[in-house]
Amino acid sequence: MKRYIKMTSWALLAAAFFGCEREQLKPLESAGGSPAPVSNVTYESLPGAVKMTYSLPADKDLLYVQAVYTNKYGKEVSVKASYYTNSITVEGFADTAKYKMKLYAVNRSENKSAASEIEVKANTPPVYDAFKTVQLKEDFGGVNIHYNNPSEADLAVVVCYKDSTGAFVLYETFYSKQKEGNFTSRGFPSEQTEFAVYLRDRWDNRTDTVFQTMTPIFEKELDKSKFRAVVLPTDIAVGWGLPIPNLWNGKIAAEGEMWHSADGAMPMHVSFDLGVTAKLSRFVLWQRRGVWIYNHGNPRHYEVWGSVNPPSDGSWNNWEKLVECTSVKPSGQPTGMNTTEDVEAAARGEEFNIPLTAPKVRYIRVKVLDTWIGKGGQAAHISEMTFYGNDK
């Protein structure tokens, strides 16, 4: 009797287990057939894109709507939109030609509806509008590229040049979504060079190429051994025993090797002598390193002024503003939180161009408007500054 009870219990448990297993193998949604198609499809033309609006089918298993078309290059493009919305936007069009767009309703079993077709036409892609505004001009050590990008599209500016073999080779690429692009590709000798520049967007749509032969303006790094400290009556005093010459000692550090101001009110300024009169092209500023990058007294907003004859009373007479600068943290993270990208950007230094229209100068005044600690900061510090230009 006892043995019979055990065997019966085992049989019941086995039946329950296998019964549950069979139950788990059932699909979570009904297999069904294909859903009904979307209806009432309309579209809106956008720069390099189209937005389609539609009515969804009444299908409780609907998962998403898929838009499919074949682009200018013969590649099939597919975009999906959740069933929570009744619109879908397809970006990346290469032109303003008409394309046949197919929309499918797709359920949880990946069954597609019949296609709902509509002929669509995008407005001019932003990359081509930006290309119409491209201007090239000679700059110190290379070529300056300027263009307008009102839609703030992600664009790549590709710079090529003709080498000694007569072939065009890629030199460098700039990436930006700024409304006004302004880049200088440097590192070229002051000799006649043929440049080629084109734009590309993130869908690899490429514009035509601008070709232009130019002679870059001579540029060199100014000799720091000629730099001298200047102390004018209104300049901020030195703090923590970290003097002005540390701005050009060639050491980029976290402690002990930078210029540091005394405590004082913002704005504050420091002055020094380049030792030569030069037409400046650009400069690079390195922040105090370590935990201080994008923090504490590193300048966030500041101006660089120049003069050939600064007044001894420390006033702003005979000084001319060369450039206004804003330090930009790549990651945008809060103060004290630095990504690898932030650390690498600080290590490269922050470069700022000085306009070609700026006059020759000998004396420099850095006016710190506020620091990374905020407008209530009481001190500033800079690890190193390097200046480029022509002192001939």
Phi, psi and omega in degrees: 000318181297315180297322180297318180297317180297315181295321179294320178298316179299317180297320179294319178296318180297317180296321180294317181297308182292330176295318177295320181297319179295325181293322181291337181282352180289142178297148181286339177230161181291136181299314176050195175247203179286143177288166175290154180286164172290159183222173178054046184281128173229167179215161178235130178280132178233166177299109180069017184204166172225142176247120181254137178241144187205170174259132181279149176287154178277084183224114184294343179262008181298135182248314181199169174246136182243131176251134184223134172208164177257121187279184184303329184267008178083011181262135178284128179249132182231133178227141181242150175225139181298157177287357177282348181236160179245026178215159179213137180245129178249121182252174172090015178296142184266350183200190180250023177287165178273139180229147178271116181257133178248131178246134180236138167271134184232131181263182185293343176267010181064026173277131181263148174279176169294153183286139168258118186256144176212142177269126185237161181211119180276159170282171183306128178299142183305328183297327181280327174295318179296322182298326180298339184258001184297132175228134178248142174208156179297142177218174178299120175072011180171217184234137176262134179243125179233139177202164177252140183222068187300333180275357180057042177287149175288114184234153173244132177256114186257123183249125177235164175212159180272122182273187185293343179271355181090006180260145175277130181235149178291131179256306176196166181230132176255141179242133182196155170234020178294149179296329179233107179278134180209101184232149173238123177268115188247178177103012181258146176289162181277070179214158185303126183222139176263120181256153176224126184228134173219165179249153179218142176257183187284355174259011179067024170284128185242142180275179168294179183245136173268124177252135179204133178263126183216162175246107180304147179285138181302136180215144173212162174285130180291144185287112183289342179293345179266351182291147179220146176287145175229131179241110179256154188308326184265359181290151177290142179288162177282143178240156174059022178066026182247095194279172182302318181301344175295345177294340182225030180274001178078009183244123180250106192223175177264329184222142165078351186236007183252170169277139179222131179280164167283170175292142180185177181276149173271146357284159177225157182218156178227145185235153174201166186253128178284344180085348178216156172269124187218151169271110186280147178251325183189172172211160176236131177245132176252131178288161167300133190275195178066219182291353185273347185297137184051040184204167171052237187266008175294131184299137176254313174236127182203165179235149174244123181248157179224156179204156171255347183208074183289140180291144183289347180276358177082006179286178181265008175297140179072003175262144176231133179290123180271319183198147174252132190236144173233122176285127184244125177273117186307317185282336184073009180291157179300159178305134181094349178245107184243130176273173176301322178298321178296314181297317180293320180296318178295324180292327179287334185090158181257118184259138178227133177279146174255129185305147179297337181279352182293145181283168172292145180220163174237324183255143181242139173230121177261118182253110181273119181274316172200163183245179182290347176281345179120176183294344179272008181298151184244354182210160178227155175212145179223136182278315186200148173224136178235134183244144179234152178164205183231118180257015180276000000 
